[in-house]
Amino acid sequence: MALSQHDLLRLMESLRAADGIELIRVVAQRILQELIEAEATAHIGAEPGEHAETRTTMRNGHRAKVLTTQAGDLDLAIPKVRTGSFFPSLLERRRRIDQALYAVIMESYVQGVSTRSVDDLVKALGSDTGISKSEVSRICDGLDEELTVFRTRPLDHTRFPYVYLDATYCKARVNHQIVSQAVVIATGITEDGGREVLGLMVGDSETEVFWSQFLRSLRERGLGGVRLVIADHHSGLVKAVRKVMLGAGYQRCRVHFLRNVFGVIPKDAAEMVAATIRTIFAQPHAAGVRAQLDTVADLLGRQFPKVRAMLLEAKTDLTAFADFPDRHWKKIQSTNPLERINREIKRRTDVVQIFPNPDALERLTTAVLVEMHDEWIAFPRRYLPEGSMDTIYPNEDQPNTVTPHEGT
């Protein structure tokens, strides 16, 4: 859209009166507005007031939008249309994670719980004038609607033979106190070898009640066909798995088990003990795995009786993987598949440090999981080899769904 002579003169006067960063702001604002109007014209199929066969709708005024940049706040006007919708591609909304992080930072800022680092982040976003509570609410409402759909979506489209559970911890304000909140996460391997994020929940602790509530919510959404749950050995988690995930085995994470072992032996013995325990998982068949565990327990027990007791007590849970196809063993012995997710969540949450409330924590962590889930779906790559899943459901044609009263 070309500028009229009158508009050009007005622009020249604005530029003469401006200097430094203000000059950049004025130019940027004018250029962006013209590009927005040009894109609206292309979308509508006609210039304002033009009668053309290509026209698809009519203009219906403008709505104000403030675009925050490092040059300052730009006051833009977004054309409205009578039918359909229009939003300029130049102002395409941020990725969910960035939106969530932005919302959390601003929510902290307006609630008066910001720290120096949060203030710096607000300035880095280009907002010298701050943001209103109503604007934060609008951002959060739009984002929460999309994230809630993801958290509550049905899971009955396929079976999930393997489910991974883990938790990470973040700080949030609850009743004017800073407390640790558990973010529990579930991911699953589909029956065709792909991966999906199943869900998450934010809560005060990892008690049996908390884990049971989370697992029941997955079952109510249609999670079925579960044959093995891979998780750490939190007592509440294990009890919940045995109570709610009926028909599924429990695999104790070998990595977490080793960390527990390191807590009862001298540091200088850690490498030798770890190497010895790893031989359990290197055996070629199920009988060999369990026989090797007994051998290792006796061997290490001569010097470390506590390690022997730990191995024998954990034998069933530590070797549950051996009842499944050997091509899956390396992937179902630990919760390592969740490590990348936890690292990404920590990378994002460390920016905020202390969340203004649990809802803000849930918002950001859900956004991280949505992005990761979308990546797995958009760029599918078999996590387990093709053809290796056939023996898991040898005599079943339908997913193993759960009746509403099961597991209660």
N, C-alpha and C positions, 0 to 999 in steps of 0.2 A: 504494500500500500504506500503510494508516494505521498510525501508531505506537501501540503498546500503552502503557498507563499506566506500566508499569515502564520501558519504553524512554524515554518522555518524561521521567521523573524522572532517569534516567541522563544524558540529554542536558542537562537543566537543571544538573545537578551539574558536567558538563564545561564548560558555558558560564560558570558562576560562577567556576571555577578558571582559566579562560583570559582573556587580555586581548590587545588589539591584534591583530596579525597572526595570533596563535594562535587567537583567537576566529573569525576569518574561515576559517581552515583547518579547524577543527572543524565549523563549519556547512556549509562546502562539501563536506567529506567525507561528512557524514551525508546531505545532500540528494542528492548524486550516487549514494550507495549505494541510497537509497530509489527513485530514478528507474531505476536499473539493475534492481532487483528487480521494479519495476512493468513494465518492458519485457520482462523474462524471463517474467513471468506471461502477458503478452499473446502472446508468442512460443509458449509452451507450451500456452496455452489453458486454464489452470487455476491456482488458487492452490496453494501447497504443501499436500499432503495432501488436496486436494479431488478428488472423483470427479465428473468432468464428461464429457459426450459430446464436448465441443469439444477435449479434451486430445489433443495430437499426439505428445507424448513425455514423459519423466520427468526430473526434476532428478537430478543425479548429483554433488552436492557443489559446491564452489567452488574456484577457483584465485585465488591472490593476484596483485594487480597494483598496482604503485606508479605513480601518476599525478603527474608533476612539474608543478607550477604555480608562479606567482610568490608564492603564499601558502605555499608549502612542499610537501613530498611528502605526497600523500594515499594512505592505505592502503585500497585497495578490494578487494572480493571479486567475481569474475566468476562467475556461475552456470554450471555445466557441465550438459550434457544428454546422455542416453544414446544418442540417435540424432540425426544431423545436427550442426549447430554453432550456437553463439550468440555474438555479440559485440555489445555495446551500441552503438547508433548515436551516443550522446553521446561515445563514445571512439573514433569512427571514425578509423582510422589516417591519418596525415598523407599529403599528396600525395607521390608518389615523390621529387620533388626535395627536399622538406623532410625526408623520412626519410633520404635519402642525405646531406644536409648535416649532419643531426643525428648520423648514424653516423660521418661523417668527423671531426667536431669531437670527439666522444667518444673515437674511436679515437686521435686525436692526444693527447687529455688523459690517457688511461690509459697510453699508451706513453711519457709523460714528455717529449714533444717540443713541448708546448704553449707558446705565447707569451702575453704579457699579453692580446693581443686574443682569443686562444682562451679564456683563463680568463674574460674578460668575457662572451664568448658563452655559455659554460657557465652562468654566473650568470644571464644574461638568459633562458636557457631555464628558469630556476627551480630548478636543481639545486644546492643548497648542499652536499649530501653527496657529490657525485660519482657515479660509476657504475662498476660492476665490469667486469672484462675479459669475464667470461662473458655479461654483459648486452649489451655491445657486440657480441660474437660472435653472440649470438642475433639481434640487430637486423640485422646484416650478412648472416647466412645467409638469413634470410627475404627480404630485399631482393634479394640476389644471384641467388637462384633465379628471380625474376620478370624481372630485367634480363638474365640469360643467355638466357632464352627469347626475348626481343626481339632480342638481338644475333645469335642463331643461327637465327632464323625463316626459312622458305623464301621465296625471291623469284621463284618461277616462276609466280605467279598472273597476271602481266601482263608486257608488254614495256616496257622503259624506253629510249626513243630517246635521251634526253639524261641524262647523268650529270655531276654537279658534284663536284669533289674539292678539298679545302682542308685546311689544318692550322693549329692554334693551339698555343701553347706555355704550359706551366705548370711550376711547381717541385714536385719530389717528392724524398723521401729514398730513396736507393738505396745499399745497403751503407754506411750511416752517413754518406753524403755527400748534399748538396743538389745536384741536377742538373736540367737542363731536359729535360722530356719532351714529345714531339710527340703531340698528339691529332689524328689524321687522321680526317676525316669525309667520308662520301659521301651525297649525296641524289640523287634521280632524278625525272624527269618521266615519268609513265605515258603509255601510248599514247592515253588518253582525255583527257590534259591536266591530270591531277591531280598532286599532289606526295607523295613519301614519303621518309622517312629510310631509307637502305639499310644503313648500318652505321658503325662506328668502330673504331679500334684505337689503343692507347697504346704508344709505344715510344721508344727512345733517340734516333732520328734519322730523317731522311727519305731514307735511301739507297734505291737501286734495289731491293735485297733486301727492305727493309721495305715499300715500296710494292707490290712484286710479291706479297708474302705477303698483303697486305691485299686487293688486287684479285682474287687467286686465290680467296680465301675468299668473296668476293661471287659469283664465277662458280660455285663449288662449291655455293652455296646456291640457284642457279638464275637468277642475273641474266642476262638475255638481251635480244636485240633492240637492243643499244646501237649507235647510229649516230654519236654525237658525245660526246666527253669534254671538259668545260670545266674548266680548271685553270690554276694558276700555272706558271711555267717552271722549276721545280726540275729539275735534270738527272736525278736519280734517278726522279722522278715521270714525266717524259716518256718515259724509257727503259722504265719498267715498263708504261706505257700502251701503247706500241707493241708490246711483247712479249706482254702478256697480253690486252689488249682487241683481239683481231684482228678486222678488219672495221670498226672504229670510227675516225673522224677525231679529231683533237686540235685544240681551239680554245684558243689562248693568251689568257688573261684580259687584256682591253684596259686595265683599271684598273691591274693590276700592271705592265703594260708601260709605261704612262705614268710610274709611279713610278720605274721603271728609267731612263727617259729623263731625268727630273728630276735624276738623280744625275750626269749628264754635261754639264749646261748650267748657266749662271748662274741664280740665283734670279729675277732681274728679267726673265728671258726665259721663265719657266715658263708664264705665262698665254697668251702669244702662241703658243708651241710647242704647248701642249695644244689650243688652239682650232683650230690648223691640222691637227693629227693627227685630231681628231674629225671633220673633214670626210670622212675616209675612210669612216667608218661611217654617214654620212648619205646615201650614194648609193642610187639606187632599184633597181639591179640588180647582179648579181655582176660582170659585166664592168666596170661603172663603179667598183665598190669597188676592184678590183685596179688599174685604170688610175689611179685617184686616189691610191693608195698610191705608185705610181711617181712621180707628179707631185709629191706632198708630199715624197718623199725627195729629189728633185732640188732643190726649192725650199728646204728646210731645210738641205740639204747644203752650200749656198754659205756658210752661216755656222757650221753645226754638222756637220762631216763625220762625227762619231761617230753622230749621230742618223740620218744617211742610211744608214750601214752597219747600224745596228740595225734600221731599217725593212725594208731589203732582205733581211736575214738572216731576219727573222721573218715575211716576207710570207705564206708558205704557212700557217703556224700562226695568224697574226693574222687572216686572212681566210677561215678554214675555215667560219665561220658562213654565208658567202654561198652555199654549196651547198645550203642548206636553205630551207624556206618563208620568204618575207620577213616574214610576220606573226610569226615567231618571233625575228627578228634581235635585237631589243633585249634579249630575255631570255637569249640564248645567246652573247652577246659577252663576258660576264664572269662571275666567281663571286659577283657581288653578292647573288644569292639566299641565299648562305651567310652573309652579313654579320650578319643578325639572329641566326642561330644562334650565331655566334661571340661576338657581344655578350652574349647571354644566358649562355653558358658562362663568359665572363670575369666577368660580374656575380656569378655564383655562386662561381667558384673564387677570386676576389679576397677573398672573405670568409675562406676558409681560408688563403690565401697560400702555405703550404708543406704539401703533403700528406704524411702519414706513410709512404706507399708508393704505387707505381703502381696497385695494385688499388683503393685509395681514390679516386684520381683517375679511374679508369675507371668506378667506381661512380657518382660524382656526375655526370660528363659523360653517361653513358648515361641517367641519370634525366632530365636536361635534354632529351635527344633524344627519349625516350619521350613526355614531356609534349607536345613540339612535334609529334611524329608523330601522336599521338592527336588533337590539335587540328585538324590537317589532315584527318584521316579523319572526325572527328565533325562538323566544319563544312566540308564539301567546297566548294571554290571553284576553278573552272578557272584554272590558272596560264597556260595557253595556250588560245586561242579554239577553240570547238567547230567541228569540220569541218576544222580546219587541219592535223590530223595524218594525214589520209588519204593524202597523197602520199609519206609516209616509207616505208611498206611497200606499195607498189603491187601487187606480185605475190606476197605472202606471206600465208598464212593462219595459220601457227603461229609461236610465238615462236622466236627465233634462239638456241636453247640451245647449250651448249658441251659437248663430250665431255670426259671426265675428263683425257685426255692433252693437250688443246689448251692452248696457251699455256705449256707447260712447257719 
